[in-house]
Structures are given as structure tokens and as C-alpha cells.
Amino acid sequence: ELEVLGHRLPEDSKQARAQMGVVPQLDNLDASLTVEQNLLVFTHLYRVPGRERKAAIERTLAIANLGDRRGSKVSQLSGGMRRRLLIARGLLHEPRLMLLDEPTVGLDPQVRQELWALIDLMRSQGVSILMSTHYIEEAERLCDSVTIMSHGKAVAVGAPDALIREHAGREAIEVYGSPARLTDVEAEAGQRGWRTRRTGTSVAILHSNGASDLEGERRVTNLEDVFVLLTGEEIS
């Protein structure tokens, strides 16, 4: 039995969808229309009452910081602006749940930070967010709870900090050297009951808190350590 926002599926799917906003990975904005016209079209599709449409457009333009571009054709917008417009469009009917499919894919780091701030704003306003992402640092930075997937299966579920603490500890020691040296380090770590994560140039020894006799660069562990440890897949 599945419920979304208190509605049973599939029986109450129409009511559930009415309270959900969607931001697709694929940009499906109408490039021939202006920013404001795109939003106006979707106020009709979302069945926003006529007397509330103007206010809904103004509210979402402000949230997305696009008020000064309301008259611009979508074809004239940057990638980051188009992504913000997609989010604004999904907020027109004040959904309780937003589905974000790879919301920052293909964006440069500065624009990605701007999108993170917008997602933080939505969360502060009480909107629940379900997001898919391949950017591990994005999941660690934004999410209250994450599900790590591998080959279509969930391999871990929990708060990022709790998953890091459980699987990687608080501190890692990064050891660099020749392949033979790294193999020796892995063997020694295994004998001492420590888990390791190996890349082409280094071995990270996890759960290494208090291992003062090991030589290497000490660093704070992160969610990427957990992902690689549990899935065996490196982040590209």
C-alpha cells in the first residue's frame, strides 16, 4: 500500500498529483514565449483560480529572482535562469511536495550554488522535496535523508551524517604511493579491521579515528566515501 501526502495510490492519485510540483531534468519550456507567458500557461494547466493567477506569477517570479526578466523570451535566458524558471513553474499552485529530477545537471558550480539556495528557500517555506541527483556533495549538502541506489536497488537509507558516521567514521587517512604500497596499506588496514576505499592514486582508510601511527593526509569523511564503499562505483 502506497500513500503520498495522505492520499492512497492509485485510488486517490488525482488528489495527490494536485498537491505535487514537478521539475523535469529535460527543459521543456516554450522558448517562443516570454518568462511570464510560460508561467501564465501553467496557471491554467494547474487550475489556479483566475483571480489568483497574477499573484501566483508574481510570487514565483520573486522566489526564482526572475522579476526583471518577466518580458524576456525563454530563448534569451541562460541555463541557470531556465532552470530557475522550471522551479518557479512547479511552484505556481503552491504544492506541498516538489519532485526535482537532476535539478542542477549541466550547470556550472556558481549557478549550482544559486539553485541550492533556491531549494533551501523552498524547504524553509515548508515544501517537502524529493530529488534525484548524481552529485553526491549535493545530496550531502541539501538532504535530510538520502537513499543510495546501485543497479536499481536501494543499498542504504538514512540521514547523510548518520550514514557517514556508520560506514566511514569521522576521519579518514588518505595514503598516496605506488600500487604495491597501496596494496600493502589495504592489507594492513584489513588486519586492523578498518575499511578502505581505493582510487587510482591513493587509499582512504576509513574509521581511522585515533590511528596516530599511520602516515597520510587526514581529512573529514564524506558521503562520497559511503557511496563508493557500498556500491563499488567511483564518482565520475
PESULLIN-V677761 format. One record per helix or strand of 3 or more residues. SS is the DSSP state (alpha for helix, beta for strand). FROM is the first residue (numbers start at 0). LEN is the number of residues. If there is no record, write none. Layout:
ss=SS from=FROM len=LEN
ss=SS from=FROM len=LEN
This chain:
ss=beta from=1 len=3
ss=beta from=6 len=3
ss=alpha from=12 len=6
ss=beta from=19 len=4
ss=alpha from=34 len=11
ss=alpha from=49 len=14
ss=alpha from=66 len=3
ss=alpha from=73 len=3
ss=alpha from=78 len=12
ss=beta from=96 len=5
ss=alpha from=108 len=16
ss=beta from=127 len=5
ss=alpha from=135 len=7
ss=beta from=145 len=5
ss=beta from=152 len=6
ss=alpha from=159 len=8
ss=beta from=170 len=6
ss=alpha from=178 len=13
ss=beta from=195 len=3
ss=beta from=201 len=4
ss=beta from=216 len=4
ss=alpha from=222 len=9
